[in-house]
Amino acid sequence: MEGAERDNTQDWLLPEGSAPPLLSELEERIDEALVIAKASEQAVMAVGDAALDAAQQARRAAEMAERASEAALSAAAVAPVAAVPGLPYEDVALRNFSERADRVVARLRAV
């Protein structure tokens, strides 16, 4: 065989961009991935805890609303509100507001 036909070492070298990563580089990537995974796990746990807290607060709020509704119904049964002609119930504050609003509208129309 002639020397020109023999393989050259340069023929077997990979281009720089296509060379596989070194073992140390792979270990660094794995370590980084583990750090990210642990941080993600902690974040998910925090979100889960917050969701559980929110659900408990919503349950307590619903229970309080139910108790308030029961108390309002029992109070209405004990002392019924006097009926006003044209209104299903008497609401003094609402009636006063409406009367004042009517007066303001009348003044605005006069202007």
C-alpha positions in Angstrom: 0.0 0.0 0.0 1.2 3.4 -0.8 1.2 6.2 1.8 -1.2 8.3 -0.1 -3.9 5.7 0.1 -3.8 5.3 3.9 -6.3 7.0 6.1 -5.3 10.3 7.6 -6.1 11.1 11.2 -7.7 14.4 10.0 -10.2 12.3 8.0 -11.7 10.9 11.2 -12.0 14.2 13.1 -15.5 15.5 13.4 -16.2 19.2 12.7 -16.3 21.3 15.8 -20.0 22.0 15.7 -21.0 18.3 15.4 -18.8 16.9 18.1 -20.7 15.1 20.9 -20.6 16.7 24.4 -18.0 15.6 26.8 -18.9 13.5 29.8 -18.2 16.5 32.1 -20.6 18.7 30.1 -23.3 16.0 30.3 -22.8 15.8 34.1 -23.1 19.6 34.3 -26.4 19.5 32.3 -27.8 16.8 34.5 -26.9 18.7 37.7 -28.5 21.9 36.3 -31.6 19.9 35.3 -31.9 18.4 38.8 -31.7 21.9 40.4 -34.4 23.1 38.0 -36.6 20.1 38.7 -36.3 20.6 42.5 -37.1 24.3 42.2 -40.1 23.4 40.0 -41.3 20.8 42.5 -41.1 23.4 45.4 -43.0 25.9 43.3 -45.7 23.4 42.5 -46.0 22.5 46.1 -46.4 26.1 47.1 -49.1 26.6 44.4 -50.9 23.5 45.7 -50.8 24.7 49.2 -52.2 28.1 48.2 -55.0 26.3 46.2 -55.9 24.2 49.3 -55.9 27.3 51.5 -58.2 29.1 49.0 -60.6 26.2 48.9 -60.8 26.1 52.7 -61.4 29.9 52.8 -64.2 29.5 50.1 -65.8 26.7 52.1 -65.7 28.8 55.3 -67.2 31.8 53.4 -70.0 29.6 52.0 -70.7 28.3 55.5 -70.9 31.8 56.9 -73.1 32.9 54.0 -75.4 30.0 54.7 -75.6 30.9 58.4 -76.3 34.5 57.5 -79.0 33.5 55.2 -80.6 31.3 57.8 -80.4 34.1 60.3 -82.0 36.6 57.9 -84.8 34.2 57.2 -85.4 33.5 60.9 -85.3 37.3 61.6 -87.8 37.9 58.8 -90.1 35.2 60.2 -90.0 36.8 63.7 -90.5 40.5 62.6 -92.0 40.8 59.2 -91.4 44.0 57.3 -94.5 46.2 56.7 -95.5 46.3 53.1 -95.7 49.6 51.2 -98.2 49.9 48.3 -96.4 49.3 45.1 -93.3 47.9 46.8 -92.9 44.3 47.9 -91.3 45.5 51.2 -90.4 48.7 52.8 -86.9 50.0 52.6 -86.7 53.4 54.1 -83.2 54.2 52.9 -84.1 53.2 49.3 -87.3 55.2 49.4 -85.4 58.3 50.8 -82.8 57.9 48.0 -85.5 57.6 45.3 -87.3 60.7 46.6 -84.0 62.7 46.7 -83.1 61.5 43.2 -86.6 62.6 42.0 -86.0 66.0 43.5 -82.5 66.3 41.8 -84.0 65.3 38.4 -86.7 67.9 38.8 -84.1 70.6 39.5 -82.0 69.5 36.5 -85.0 69.7 34.2 -85.8 73.2 35.5 -82.3 74.3 34.5 
